[in-house]
Amino acid sequence: MDNIITFEDFTKIDLRVGTIIETKDFPEAKTPAYKLTIDFGPLGIKKSSAQITTIYKKGDLLNKQIIAIVNFPKKQIANFMSECLVMGAVKANDVYLLHPETKVKNGTQVS
């Protein structure tokens, strides 16, 4: 494996649990995507773009808990500013969202 990181590198990544509170279409994106609004509890509300339209319908995402990296700098995607990176597993070009097995408090740190 060529991309070995140290444990110190890993501890810089802030993974948190959040709940999707709004999902909108994102027709301006180059690849089909949704605009997600996510509640991270004490960390506040953050927005993200996610290319998950082949697996998930907008209504199915409402109130779904997810895991995201919340300490990346904001990133412009088309006319949208993404504030966190939602984590997912990729299988045959489809993205499956990572999520806690049971409901936990928004903002809970993942370690």
trRosetta pair geometry for C-beta under 8 A, 3 or more apart (Angstrom, degrees):
i j d omega theta_ij theta_ji phi_ij phi_ji
1 4 6.0 108 105 -61 102 83
5 9 3.8 -109 178 80 111 146
5 10 6.1 130 110 -49 123 79
6 9 4.7 112 54 -1 71 97
6 10 7.3 -131 101 -1 46 85
7 10 5.4 -51 -153 35 40 115
7 11 6.4 42 150 -24 69 102
8 11 5.8 -51 -147 31 33 112
8 12 7.3 42 151 -28 59 98
9 12 6.0 -54 -168 19 36 115
9 13 8.0 34 143 -21 62 97
10 13 6.0 -52 -168 20 45 111
12 71 7.6 -133 159 97 69 142
13 69 5.9 -61 -166 -126 92 112
13 71 7.2 -178 -150 52 35 114
14 69 6.5 104 70 -159 60 64
14 70 5.1 -71 106 57 109 86
14 71 3.9 85 27 -12 120 120
14 109 7.3 -73 -160 -128 73 98
15 67 5.8 12 -177 -179 103 104
15 68 7.2 167 -147 85 61 27
15 69 5.8 -40 -91 -91 64 61
15 70 7.7 136 -120 4 17 85
15 87 7.2 10 -135 -29 110 144
15 109 6.8 94 79 -166 66 62
15 110 3.7 -63 112 59 114 111
15 111 7.6 173 60 -66 112 38
16 40 5.5 50 123 -147 140 116
16 43 6.4 25 166 4 174 156
16 67 7.2 168 84 -149 29 62
16 68 6.3 -27 62 64 76 76
16 70 5.0 0 19 -13 122 132
16 107 5.7 -27 -167 -147 126 34
16 108 6.6 141 -157 72 71 41
16 109 5.9 -43 -99 -101 73 47
16 110 6.5 -157 -84 -2 18 90
17 40 7.8 143 89 -132 42 73
17 65 5.7 5 -174 -175 102 113
17 66 7.4 159 -150 80 57 35
17 67 6.0 -36 -94 -95 60 67
17 100 5.7 1 -115 -25 135 124
17 104 5.4 53 88 77 169 113
17 105 7.5 107 79 83 125 44
17 106 6.3 -131 107 -128 85 39
17 107 6.9 -36 65 32 74 16
17 108 4.4 5 30 55 119 95
17 110 6.5 118 -43 -51 81 100
18 38 4.1 62 132 166 138 111
18 39 5.8 166 -166 76 91 41
18 40 4.3 -47 -97 -82 112 71
18 41 7.6 -143 -112 -4 71 77
18 43 8.0 -80 -87 63 112 122
18 46 7.2 -76 -120 43 167 104
18 65 7.0 165 87 -149 30 67
18 66 6.0 -24 66 61 79 82
18 67 7.9 136 21 -106 74 22
18 68 5.9 -22 20 20 121 118
18 70 7.9 120 -38 -75 129 121
18 84 7.8 82 5 98 154 165
18 106 5.5 53 -126 -148 50 94
18 107 7.2 61 -86 -57 73 46
19 38 6.7 155 73 -157 31 69
19 39 4.9 -17 59 55 88 100
19 63 6.0 -10 -175 -148 112 42
19 64 7.1 158 -151 79 66 30
19 65 5.2 -40 -93 -92 72 67
19 66 7.7 141 -105 15 25 75
19 106 5.4 -75 -1 -89 98 116
20 23 6.2 27 169 -56 125 99
20 36 5.4 -67 -128 -159 106 109
20 37 7.2 103 -159 71 62 51
20 38 5.6 -39 -95 -99 53 77
20 61 4.9 -52 106 156 158 92
20 62 6.3 -116 106 -115 100 26
20 63 6.8 -62 70 -3 76 13
20 64 5.1 8 29 55 116 81
20 65 7.8 -156 2 -85 76 19
20 66 6.3 58 -39 -6 99 118
21 37 5.4 -64 66 102 86 97
21 38 6.9 146 10 -116 83 22
21 39 5.0 65 -29 -23 127 107
21 45 7.4 -65 39 -127 136 110
21 62 7.4 45 -148 -147 24 72
21 63 7.4 58 -101 -74 51 52
22 36 7.3 146 84 -161 61 42
22 37 3.8 19 51 38 103 120
22 62 7.7 27 -96 -110 25 87
23 34 5.1 -12 -165 179 95 134
23 35 7.2 149 -158 76 45 55
23 36 5.8 -9 -104 -105 74 68
23 37 7.6 -135 -61 22 38 76
23 58 4.3 -178 105 -152 124 84
23 59 7.9 -134 58 -52 132 25
23 61 4.7 85 -57 77 151 131
23 62 6.4 -112 5 -64 111 73
24 34 6.6 141 69 -166 39 77
24 35 4.4 -15 62 57 97 106
24 58 7.5 56 -90 -132 16 131
25 34 6.6 -61 -108 -116 29 66
25 35 7.5 10 84 13 18 91
25 58 7.4 -62 -56 -72 70 135
26 29 4.5 43 126 -13 110 118
26 32 7.8 129 69 -168 87 43
26 33 4.5 -35 65 87 133 87
26 34 5.8 156 -4 -136 107 13
26 35 4.8 129 -72 -36 108 84
26 49 5.9 97 -118 -134 172 103
26 78 7.4 146 175 45 102 143
26 80 6.6 -42 -138 -23 117 157
28 78 3.9 146 128 165 109 150
28 79 5.3 -19 130 18 169 100
28 80 7.1 151 72 -16 125 103
29 32 6.8 112 86 -128 117 12
29 33 4.2 -19 74 30 173 116
29 49 6.4 156 -93 -167 135 135
29 51 7.6 -164 152 -88 147 88
29 77 6.4 9 -109 152 93 109
29 78 5.5 -116 -83 -15 48 138
29 80 7.7 -29 -68 23 93 132
30 78 7.4 -180 -25 -62 72 108
31 51 5.2 4 113 -120 119 129
32 51 6.7 102 85 -144 58 79
32 53 4.3 -83 137 41 115 147
32 54 7.4 105 84 -42 132 80
33 49 5.0 34 153 178 143 96
33 50 6.0 157 -159 78 94 32
33 51 4.7 -55 -93 -86 92 59
33 52 7.4 61 -137 18 61 60
33 53 6.5 -128 -95 -26 17 112
33 77 7.9 -45 80 145 163 141
34 49 7.3 167 82 -152 42 55
34 50 5.5 -17 57 61 89 87
34 52 6.3 -49 17 54 112 91
34 53 6.2 147 -36 -73 90 87
34 56 7.7 -67 -9 89 146 113
34 58 6.5 162 -122 -99 135 84
34 61 7.2 145 120 13 168 169
35 47 6.5 -9 -177 -169 91 109
35 48 7.8 158 -158 83 50 36
35 49 6.0 -31 -101 -99 58 71
35 80 6.0 -135 -106 -136 117 149
36 47 6.7 155 83 -157 55 56
36 48 4.9 -17 61 64 106 84
36 49 7.3 169 15 -95 84 19
36 50 5.6 27 -15 3 127 116
36 61 7.1 -101 -113 157 108 141
36 86 6.6 44 51 -48 155 145
37 45 6.2 2 -178 -176 94 110
37 46 7.8 166 -154 87 52 33
37 47 5.5 -26 -100 -100 63 78
38 45 7.0 153 77 -157 43 60
38 46 5.4 -25 64 66 97 79
38 47 7.3 159 16 -97 81 26
38 48 6.3 9 -4 11 126 110
38 66 6.8 -75 -126 51 132 117
38 68 6.6 83 120 -2 169 153
38 84 6.8 -81 55 54 138 139
38 86 7.6 167 -56 -83 153 108
39 45 5.7 -29 -100 -100 60 77
39 106 5.2 -30 119 -149 88 159
40 43 3.8 -37 112 66 121 113
40 44 6.2 8 58 61 97 39
40 45 7.3 169 19 -94 79 23
40 46 6.0 23 -8 6 124 109
40 68 7.8 -93 -86 58 119 119
40 70 6.3 87 -122 -104 164 147
40 84 7.8 139 -52 -60 139 163
40 106 5.6 -175 -157 167 22 98
40 107 4.8 95 163 -82 70 73
41 105 6.1 48 -82 158 158 85
41 106 3.4 157 -40 97 96 91
41 107 3.2 -94 57 -12 117 119
41 108 7.8 68 15 -24 147 59
42 107 4.9 80 32 -138 81 169
43 46 7.3 -22 124 -27 108 116
43 70 6.1 -1 172 177 157 158
43 107 5.1 161 0 -116 98 103
46 68 7.5 -163 85 107 135 152
46 70 6.5 -171 -19 -132 168 96
46 83 4.2 -135 -161 95 96 122
46 84 4.5 66 134 -11 144 120
47 80 7.4 -123 137 -180 130 102
47 81 6.9 79 76 87 124 70
47 82 6.5 -119 109 -125 81 43
47 83 5.2 82 50 14 66 108
47 84 7.7 150 72 22 29 86
48 68 6.6 -136 -50 -132 160 143
48 82 5.1 57 -132 -151 52 94
48 83 6.5 -99 -67 50 70 64
48 84 5.0 -66 -70 68 119 78
48 85 6.8 156 -136 -99 129 20
48 86 5.1 136 125 -25 154 102
49 77 4.8 -93 12 75 157 156
49 80 5.8 110 -62 103 120 140
49 82 5.0 -80 8 -84 91 121
50 86 4.9 -23 -90 52 123 141
50 88 7.5 110 -156 -26 112 138
50 95 7.2 -141 179 98 93 146
50 97 7.7 17 -171 -87 149 106
51 95 6.0 99 87 6 79 139
52 55 5.6 -62 -174 50 78 102
52 56 4.8 11 140 28 108 117
52 61 7.9 109 100 -86 134 133
52 88 6.9 -167 -88 -91 114 162
52 95 5.1 -89 -94 77 80 109
52 97 6.5 19 -121 -50 151 99
53 56 7.1 -78 -114 62 23 72
54 93 8.0 35 39 116 159 88
54 94 5.4 -109 87 -115 123 97
55 94 5.2 110 -54 -174 114 114
55 95 6.7 -135 12 68 137 55
55 96 6.3 -146 -166 -90 169 64
56 60 5.3 -141 -160 78 82 119
56 61 5.4 71 164 -60 132 103
56 97 7.3 29 -49 -13 144 119
57 60 4.6 90 58 2 82 108
57 61 7.5 -156 89 -12 44 87
58 61 6.0 -65 -161 29 33 111
58 62 7.5 44 150 -35 65 94
59 62 6.0 -35 -159 5 41 115
60 64 7.2 34 139 -47 63 135
61 64 5.1 -83 -158 20 47 129
64 97 7.2 74 141 94 132 157
64 99 6.7 -72 169 -108 92 149
65 99 5.2 119 94 -156 78 104
65 100 5.6 -32 114 33 136 97
65 103 6.3 156 -23 -122 146 65
65 104 7.1 119 -162 40 160 75
65 106 7.8 -142 -121 -91 101 74
66 86 5.5 -13 152 -146 143 104
66 87 7.3 163 169 45 93 74
66 97 5.2 -68 -120 -178 105 124
66 98 6.9 87 -162 75 70 59
66 99 5.4 -59 -105 -92 42 89
67 86 7.6 113 81 -157 46 59
67 87 4.7 -32 94 42 95 123
67 97 7.9 150 30 174 73 82
67 98 4.6 -46 39 101 118 105
67 99 6.4 -167 -13 -94 87 34
67 100 7.3 118 -58 -40 101 73
67 110 5.5 36 -142 -43 121 158
68 84 4.4 56 152 148 132 122
68 85 5.9 159 -163 78 84 42
68 86 4.7 -43 -97 -97 102 49
68 87 6.1 -167 -97 -8 38 82
69 72 5.6 67 117 -24 112 105
69 84 6.3 175 81 -168 51 79
69 85 4.4 1 48 54 102 102
69 87 6.9 98 -21 -55 82 100
70 83 7.9 11 -148 136 68 83
70 84 4.8 -20 -107 -117 58 118
72 75 7.0 -22 134 -24 121 110
72 84 6.7 131 38 -130 103 39
72 85 5.5 59 2 -16 148 110
74 81 5.2 3 -179 -179 121 103
74 82 6.7 155 -160 78 64 49
74 83 5.4 -21 -107 -102 87 63
75 81 7.4 149 73 -158 34 56
75 82 4.8 -20 63 60 88 103
76 80 7.4 141 -158 78 53 43
76 81 5.9 -31 -97 -100 61 67
76 82 7.7 -176 -86 16 10 80
77 80 5.1 -28 71 71 84 96
77 81 7.8 153 23 -100 72 18
77 82 5.3 42 0 -21 118 115
82 85 7.5 65 150 -79 124 60
86 97 6.6 -38 162 -126 115 99
87 97 7.4 95 87 -157 57 59
87 98 4.4 -29 106 33 104 125
88 95 3.9 55 125 180 149 98
88 96 5.6 154 -167 70 95 36
88 97 5.0 -51 -100 -96 98 38
88 98 5.9 -156 -97 -12 35 79
89 95 7.3 146 70 -155 35 56
89 96 4.8 -22 60 61 89 99
89 98 6.5 101 -24 -64 87 90
90 93 7.0 4 -172 -108 101 16
90 94 7.1 152 -152 75 57 39
90 95 5.6 -27 -95 -96 71 68
90 96 7.8 -178 -81 17 22 76
91 94 5.7 -28 70 62 73 91
91 96 6.4 15 14 -8 110 117
100 103 7.1 124 89 -105 122 17
100 104 5.1 -30 108 4 176 114
100 108 7.8 29 -60 75 149 137
104 108 4.6 -41 135 6 124 160
105 108 5.1 115 69 -50 77 104
